[in-house]
């Protein structure tokens, strides 16, 4: 019987792994909860990701996608502006209009998924498949996956690339993500240069951060002359001083309540107000705006190795986006795991022999991944403490001045 490999999740980690396995003619099946996205959906503005040379870009190069990748990197300049809560610019490397080369080029998440998908046979992806449960069968290293109406399937190697609330992770550990202390509202403004030139001038061509009072309004430029606006609200202080997290807030409360953005300047409030008005996807029938909590796994989260199952990306080391490491770690995980599998793969090899040879390599891969992720998680927490302090703007401005242009973004 041929080796059966299941990859759960068609995000950056799952698609990168699939593309690299396919390069070496290793069969696999990716199962994804979402329906297959249309070309129109993939062309819409989405979050921007800065890929790093030693991780995300290394995976792109290994997959033979670098030239195609470069075609999608012009939407967001690799520049930074830091402003205080009133919109006063404290740091900028975006003043001369020059696009400087960097080892951290920006790409829209949708564009990244599209180019990765182009290297994965479409019959190897099962869209609209929600994994309800996973359990060992008791036969060697086999795992049974239950996809509800799509039936149950058994695999010899299961890789969980299924994100923050990973079902596969439950096979290895009972560790779960915990609330990170910050909530987020995500907004999108399309055609900002022509429709809102004053706001476009404020935020510049790349990334913009308005920080203060333990909150922040952060933007990235993106496809369709768009701006992605993230409103981050530290919630330990609570909404209305009550120490509570909430699922929604009205625009009026968001912009007037002094516990939220009420003490921010008019230009930053206008940016948020326009974002709320333009982005119908975040609003509710009662006029409230959806607020989503951010989660993270414990720093250094590890588990007891089990043959035939592993996890990568957010399933293994979910963290906040303050250091721009999430997608890079995920793609690096996929790159290194693919190398481990390819090293022991041989067409027609007995499954038991393959598993015996793979297992020690898989164990070492997991140990190295935990160590690598721990370092980045600590960096991420430190960045978040700096950004969302009482005077986060001065802290970040000083940071960028000391680091030059080698700075991370949201991922």
C-alpha positions in Angstrom: 0.0 0.0 0.0 1.4 3.4 -0.9 2.2 6.0 1.8 -0.8 8.1 2.7 0.1 11.7 3.8 -2.6 14.2 4.9 -2.0 17.9 5.3 -4.7 19.7 7.2 -5.1 23.3 6.2 -4.4 25.2 2.9 -2.8 28.3 4.4 0.8 29.3 3.8 2.2 26.4 5.8 0.1 23.7 4.2 0.4 25.0 0.7 4.2 25.5 1.0 4.6 21.9 2.2 2.3 20.6 -0.6 4.2 22.5 -3.2 7.6 21.2 -2.0 6.4 17.6 -1.7 4.9 17.8 -5.2 8.3 19.0 -6.5 9.7 15.6 -5.5 6.7 13.6 -6.7 5.6 12.7 -3.2 1.8 12.1 -3.0 -0.3 13.9 -0.4 -3.8 15.3 0.2 -4.5 18.7 1.6 -7.9 19.2 3.4 -9.1 22.7 3.8 -12.2 24.0 5.6 -12.8 26.9 3.2 -14.4 26.5 -0.2 -12.0 27.1 -3.1 -11.5 30.8 -3.5 -12.4 32.4 -6.8 -10.0 34.6 -8.8 -12.1 37.6 -7.8 -11.8 36.7 -4.1 -8.0 36.4 -4.4 -7.7 39.7 -6.1 -9.4 41.6 -3.2 -7.2 43.5 -0.7 -5.9 41.4 2.2 -3.3 41.6 4.9 0.3 42.3 3.8 3.0 39.9 4.7 6.8 40.7 4.8 8.8 37.6 3.9 12.2 37.2 5.4 15.3 35.9 3.5 16.1 33.1 6.0 12.6 31.7 6.2 9.7 32.7 4.0 11.8 33.7 1.0 13.9 30.6 1.4 10.8 28.5 1.0 9.7 30.6 -2.0 13.1 30.1 -3.7 13.1 26.3 -3.0 9.6 26.1 -4.6 10.9 27.8 -7.8 8.5 30.7 -7.2 10.8 33.7 -6.6 10.3 35.3 -10.0 6.5 35.0 -9.8 6.7 36.3 -6.2 8.4 39.5 -7.3 5.5 40.3 -9.6 3.3 40.7 -6.6 5.5 42.9 -4.3 4.8 46.4 -5.6 1.6 47.2 -3.7 3.2 48.1 -0.3 6.5 49.9 -0.1 9.0 48.6 2.4 8.8 51.9 4.4 7.7 52.8 7.9 6.1 55.8 9.5 5.6 56.1 13.2 3.2 58.7 14.6 2.0 59.6 18.1 -1.7 59.3 18.9 -2.4 62.7 17.3 -0.9 61.7 14.0 2.3 63.7 14.4 5.1 61.9 12.6 8.0 60.9 14.8 9.9 58.7 12.4 9.7 58.1 8.7 11.8 56.6 6.0 9.1 57.3 3.4 9.9 60.9 2.6 11.9 60.7 -0.6 9.7 58.5 -2.7 12.5 56.1 -3.4 11.8 52.3 -3.2 14.9 50.8 -1.7 15.7 47.1 -2.0 15.2 45.0 1.2 15.4 41.4 2.3 11.8 41.7 3.6 9.6 42.4 0.6 5.8 42.7 1.2 3.2 40.6 -0.5 -0.6 40.4 -0.1 -1.7 37.2 1.7 -4.1 36.4 -1.1 -1.4 36.8 -3.7 0.9 34.5 -1.7 -1.8 31.8 -1.4 -2.4 32.1 -5.2 1.2 31.6 -6.2 1.7 28.7 -3.7 -1.5 27.1 -5.0 -0.2 27.2 -8.6 2.5 24.6 -7.6 0.0 22.2 -6.0 -2.1 19.9 -8.2 -5.7 20.9 -7.7 -6.9 17.3 -7.3 -4.6 17.1 -4.3 -6.6 19.7 -2.4 -10.0 18.8 -0.9 -11.8 22.1 -0.4 -14.8 22.5 2.0 -13.6 19.6 4.3 -13.9 20.4 8.0 -11.9 18.1 10.2 -14.2 17.1 13.0 -11.9 14.8 14.9 -8.7 12.8 14.7 -7.8 9.7 16.5 -5.1 6.9 16.4 -6.5 3.7 15.0 -4.2 1.5 17.2 -2.6 0.1 14.0 1.0 1.1 13.8 1.1 4.9 13.3 -2.2 5.2 11.4 -4.5 8.1 12.2 -8.2 8.3 11.4 -9.6 11.6 10.3 -13.3 12.3 10.5 -14.6 14.8 7.9 -18.3 14.4 8.8 -20.4 14.2 5.6 -17.3 13.6 3.6 -16.5 10.5 5.5 -13.5 9.1 7.4 -10.1 8.5 6.0 -6.9 6.8 7.4 -3.4 8.2 6.9 0.1 7.1 7.8 1.4 10.7 8.3 -0.8 13.6 9.4 0.5 17.1 9.4 -1.6 19.7 11.2 -1.3 23.1 9.4 -4.7 24.0 10.7 -4.1 27.2 12.6 -4.8 28.5 16.0 -7.5 26.1 17.0 -5.9 23.1 15.4 -7.7 19.8 15.7 -4.5 17.9 14.9 -2.7 19.5 17.9 -5.1 17.7 20.2 -3.5 14.4 19.2 -0.2 15.7 20.7 -1.1 18.0 23.6 -3.9 19.6 25.5 -2.2 23.0 25.3 -4.6 25.7 23.9 -4.2 29.3 22.9 -4.8 32.0 25.5 -6.0 35.6 25.1 -3.1 37.9 24.5 -4.6 41.0 26.1 -5.3 42.9 22.9 -8.4 43.1 20.7 -8.4 44.0 17.0 -10.7 45.6 14.4 -9.6 45.1 10.8 -10.8 47.6 8.1 -10.1 48.1 4.4 -10.2 51.3 2.4 -9.9 50.9 -1.4 -8.8 53.5 -3.9 -7.6 55.6 -1.0 -5.3 57.9 -3.1 -8.1 59.1 -5.3 -10.9 59.1 -2.8 -9.1 60.2 0.4 -5.8 61.9 -0.7 -5.3 63.5 2.7 -5.4 60.2 4.5 -3.2 58.6 1.8 -0.6 61.4 2.4 -0.8 60.7 6.2 -0.1 57.0 6.0 2.4 57.0 3.2 3.3 54.3 0.7 4.1 51.5 3.2 3.3 50.9 6.9 2.0 53.5 9.3 1.8 53.2 13.1 -0.1 55.7 15.3 0.5 54.5 18.9 -0.3 55.7 22.4 -2.2 55.1 25.5 -1.7 51.3 25.1 -3.6 51.3 21.8 -2.7 51.6 18.2 -3.9 52.3 14.7 -1.7 50.6 12.1 -2.0 50.5 8.3 -0.4 48.8 5.3 -0.9 49.8 1.7 -2.2 47.0 -0.5 -3.7 45.9 -3.9 -6.4 48.1 -5.5 -4.7 51.2 -4.1 -6.0 50.0 -0.7 -5.1 50.6 2.9 -5.6 47.9 5.4 -6.4 49.6 8.8 -5.8 47.7 12.1 -7.2 49.1 15.3 -5.5 47.4 18.3 -7.1 47.9 21.7 -5.4 46.8 24.9 -8.2 45.2 26.8 -6.8 44.7 30.3 -7.8 48.2 31.1 -11.2 47.2 29.7 -13.8 48.9 27.6 -15.4 51.8 29.5 -13.0 51.0 32.4 -14.8 47.7 33.2 -12.0 45.3 32.4 -14.1 43.4 29.9 -13.5 42.1 26.4 -16.4 42.7 24.0 -17.4 41.3 20.7 -18.5 44.6 19.2 -18.5 48.4 19.7 -20.2 51.2 17.9 -18.2 53.6 15.8 -19.3 56.4 18.0 -18.1 54.7 21.2 -14.8 53.6 19.5 -14.0 57.2 18.6 -15.3 59.1 21.6 -14.8 56.8 24.6 -11.5 57.9 26.3 -10.8 54.3 27.3 -10.6 53.5 23.5 -9.6 56.1 20.8 -11.3 59.1 22.4 -8.0 60.8 23.2 -6.5 60.1 19.8 -6.2 63.0 17.3 -8.7 64.0 14.6 -6.6 62.8 11.7 -6.3 59.3 13.2 -9.9 59.2 14.1 -10.9 60.2 10.6 -8.8 57.3 9.2 -10.6 54.8 11.4 -14.0 56.4 10.7 -13.5 56.2 6.9 -12.3 52.6 7.3 -15.5 51.7 9.2 -17.7 53.5 6.6 -15.9 51.8 3.6 -15.7 48.2 5.0 -19.2 46.8 5.2 -17.8 43.4 6.1 -17.0 44.5 9.7 -20.3 46.1 10.5 -23.5 44.5 12.0 -27.1 45.2 11.5 -27.2 47.1 14.7 -24.5 49.5 13.6 -21.8 47.9 15.8 -18.3 47.0 14.6 -16.9 43.6 15.2 -14.0 43.3 17.6 -11.8 40.2 17.7 -9.5 39.1 20.5 -5.9 38.1 19.6 -4.6 34.8 20.9 -1.2 33.1 21.4 0.2 29.8 22.5 2.4 29.8 25.6 6.0 30.7 24.7 8.1 27.6 24.2 5.0 25.4 24.0 6.2 21.8 23.4 4.6 18.3 23.3 5.5 14.7 23.6 6.5 13.4 20.2 4.2 10.8 18.6 5.0 8.9 15.4 3.0 9.6 12.4 1.7 13.1 13.5 3.1 16.6 13.7 2.1 20.2 13.5 3.4 23.3 11.9 2.7 27.1 11.7 0.2 28.6 14.0 -0.9 25.1 15.1 2.5 24.7 16.7 3.5 28.3 17.8 0.7 30.8 17.4 1.8 34.3 18.3 0.8 37.9 17.8 1.9 39.8 14.6 4.2 42.3 16.2 7.4 40.9 14.8 6.2 39.8 11.4 7.3 36.2 12.1 4.0 34.2 11.9 4.0 33.4 8.2 7.7 33.2 8.0 7.9 30.6 10.7 5.1 28.7 9.1 6.8 28.6 5.7 10.1 27.7 7.3 8.5 24.8 9.2 7.1 23.6 5.9 10.4 23.9 4.1 12.3 22.0 6.8 9.6 19.3 7.2 9.6 18.8 3.5 13.4 18.2 3.6 12.9 15.6 6.3 10.3 13.7 4.3 12.2 13.9 1.0 15.3 12.7 2.7 13.7 9.4 3.6 11.2 9.1 0.7 11.7 6.4 -1.9 8.9 5.5 -4.3 7.5 2.1 -3.4 9.2 2.0 0.0 7.4 -0.1 2.6 5.3 2.2 4.9 6.7 0.6 8.0 10.3 1.1 6.8 9.6 4.7 5.9 8.0 5.4 9.3 10.9 3.8 11.1 13.4 5.9 9.2 11.3 9.1 9.4 10.5 9.1 13.1 13.8 10.2 14.6 14.1 12.9 12.0 10.6 14.1 12.8 11.3 14.2 16.5 14.4 16.3 15.9 12.5 18.6 13.5 9.9 19.2 16.3 12.6 20.0 18.9 14.3 22.4 16.5 11.0 24.1 15.6 10.1 24.6 19.3 13.5 26.3 19.9 13.2 28.4 16.8 9.7 29.5 17.6 10.5 30.3 21.2 13.1 32.9 20.2 10.7 34.6 17.8 7.8 34.5 20.3 9.9 36.2 22.9 10.9 38.9 20.3 7.2 39.3 19.5 6.1 39.8 23.1 8.9 42.4 23.6 7.8 44.2 20.5 4.2 44.2 21.7 5.2 45.6 25.1 7.0 48.4 23.4 4.3 49.2 20.8 1.4 49.2 23.3 3.0 51.0 26.2 1.6 54.4 27.3 4.0 56.1 25.0 4.4 53.4 22.3 5.1 55.9 19.6 8.4 57.2 21.1 9.5 53.7 21.8 8.9 52.5 18.3 10.4 55.6 16.7 13.6 55.1 18.8 13.6 51.4 17.8 13.4 52.2 14.0 16.0 54.8 14.3 18.4 52.3 16.0 17.5 49.5 13.5 17.5 51.5 10.3 15.2 49.9 7.7 15.6 46.3 9.0 12.2 46.2 10.7 9.4 43.7 10.9 5.8 44.1 10.0 2.5 42.4 10.8 2.0 38.9 9.5 
